[in-house]
Amino acid sequence: MRTLEDEIESAIAVDLTVLPPHQKRAYAGLDQYRRPVEVRGVQELAKGIAESFGAFAIFDVETVLRSPAIAPFVTQTLYSIPLELRRAACDRDRLKAERARKEMARIISAALLARYHFEPLKHVSTSCHPNWEKAFEQQFGAGRGRPNLEAQTSRHSSEGRGGDPDE
């Protein structure tokens, strides 16, 4: 039986596998001729990986996060992966590239699981985002994590307008 950790690692491995070749090379800092160049596209890759977790409630202590909220952490994790491993994932030797992608997926999933707690939502697939709130409330109740989300929303909504968040 697959564990949640295996499921998360597999989702990341799939994301890394289905990347278009030019995107893989950009993240690895290689041009079309496999010459070293500046690394690009890390934030886009992080956003794509984060979106893979749309069918999960992600807890950071007691705060509930939706998948886009973890993108900055995924970006930070992607930058921490050694350049040699990223380039190995672009290797022409398919076996070597597959091993490198699996290792990268293991590193990313370990970092995510060390920082966040993932709970799969029942009745929500990645294509059914409108049901996320309803599924969360049914599974965890309306109170869990809610006050923190509302506090963050009200605090951020008053910023930039000169308003005091405590008013």
C-alpha positions in Angstrom: 0.0 0.0 0.0 1.3 3.4 -0.9 2.0 5.9 1.8 1.3 9.6 1.7 5.0 10.2 1.4 5.2 7.9 -1.6 2.2 9.7 -3.2 3.8 13.1 -2.7 7.2 12.0 -4.1 5.5 10.4 -7.1 3.6 13.6 -7.9 6.8 15.6 -7.8 8.6 12.9 -9.9 5.8 13.1 -12.5 6.1 16.9 -12.6 9.8 16.7 -13.2 9.4 14.0 -15.9 6.8 15.8 -18.0 8.6 19.1 -18.2 9.3 20.1 -21.7 13.0 19.6 -22.6 13.7 23.4 -22.8 12.3 23.9 -19.3 14.4 21.1 -17.9 17.6 22.5 -19.5 16.7 26.1 -18.3 16.4 24.8 -14.7 19.7 22.9 -15.1 21.5 25.9 -16.5 22.0 24.4 -19.9 21.3 25.8 -23.4 20.0 23.8 -26.4 23.5 22.6 -27.1 23.9 21.6 -23.4 26.4 24.4 -22.7 26.4 26.0 -19.3 24.2 29.1 -19.0 22.4 31.0 -16.3 19.7 29.0 -14.5 16.2 30.2 -15.4 12.6 29.1 -14.8 12.9 28.1 -11.2 9.8 30.0 -10.0 7.7 28.6 -12.8 8.8 25.1 -12.0 8.0 25.7 -8.3 4.6 27.0 -9.1 3.9 23.9 -11.2 5.0 21.5 -8.5 3.0 23.4 -5.9 -0.2 23.2 -8.1 0.2 19.4 -8.0 -1.0 19.5 -4.4 -4.4 21.2 -5.1 -6.2 18.1 -3.7 -4.5 18.5 -0.3 -5.0 20.6 2.8 -1.5 21.7 3.7 -0.9 22.6 7.4 1.9 24.8 8.6 1.4 24.3 12.3 -2.3 25.1 12.6 -2.5 27.4 9.6 -4.2 25.9 6.6 -2.6 26.7 3.2 -3.7 26.1 -0.3 -1.2 24.8 -2.7 0.0 28.1 -4.3 1.1 29.3 -0.8 3.9 26.7 -0.7 5.5 27.8 -4.0 8.0 30.1 -2.3 9.3 27.2 -0.2 9.4 24.9 -3.2 11.4 27.6 -5.1 13.9 27.8 -2.2 14.2 24.0 -2.2 14.7 23.9 -6.0 17.6 26.3 -5.7 19.2 24.1 -3.0 19.4 21.1 -5.3 22.9 20.7 -6.6 23.5 21.9 -10.2 25.2 18.6 -11.1 22.0 16.7 -10.1 19.8 19.0 -12.2 22.1 18.5 -15.1 22.1 14.8 -14.7 18.3 14.9 -15.0 18.9 16.3 -18.5 21.4 13.6 -19.5 20.9 11.8 -22.8 21.3 8.5 -20.9 17.6 7.9 -19.9 18.5 5.7 -17.0 20.9 8.3 -15.5 18.3 11.1 -16.1 15.5 9.0 -14.4 17.7 8.3 -11.4 18.5 12.0 -11.1 14.8 13.0 -11.3 13.9 10.5 -8.7 16.6 11.8 -6.4 15.4 15.4 -7.0 11.8 14.3 -6.2 13.0 12.6 -3.0 14.9 15.8 -1.9 11.9 18.0 -2.6 9.3 15.8 -1.0 11.5 15.3 2.1 11.8 19.1 2.5 8.1 19.6 2.0 7.2 16.9 4.5 9.6 18.2 7.1 8.0 21.7 6.9 4.3 21.0 6.2 1.7 18.4 7.0 -0.3 17.2 4.1 -3.9 15.8 4.3 -5.6 14.5 1.2 -9.0 16.0 0.8 -11.8 13.6 0.1 -14.0 14.3 -3.0 -11.5 16.8 -4.4 -9.3 16.1 -7.4 -6.8 18.5 -8.8 -9.3 19.5 -11.4 -12.1 20.4 -8.9 -10.7 23.4 -7.1 -14.1 25.0 -6.5 -14.9 22.1 -4.1 -11.8 22.7 -2.0 -13.4 24.9 0.7 -16.5 22.6 1.0 -14.4 19.4 1.1 -12.1 21.0 3.8 -15.0 22.0 6.0 -16.7 18.6 5.7 -13.5 16.7 6.5 -11.9 19.0 9.2 -14.8 21.1 10.4 -15.4 24.8 9.8 -13.2 25.8 12.8 -9.9 24.1 12.2 -7.3 26.5 10.9 -10.0 29.0 10.0 -9.2 31.9 12.5 -5.6 32.0 11.2 -6.7 32.2 7.6 -9.1 35.0 8.4 -6.6 36.9 10.4 -4.0 36.7 7.6 -6.6 37.8 5.0 -7.8 40.8 7.1 -4.3 41.9 7.9 -3.1 41.8 4.3 -6.2 43.5 3.0 -5.5 46.6 5.2 -1.9 46.8 4.1 -1.2 49.2 1.4 -4.2 51.3 2.2 -2.6 52.9 5.3 -5.1 51.2 7.5 -4.2 49.7 10.9 -4.9 45.9 10.9 -6.0 46.2 14.6 -8.9 48.6 13.9 
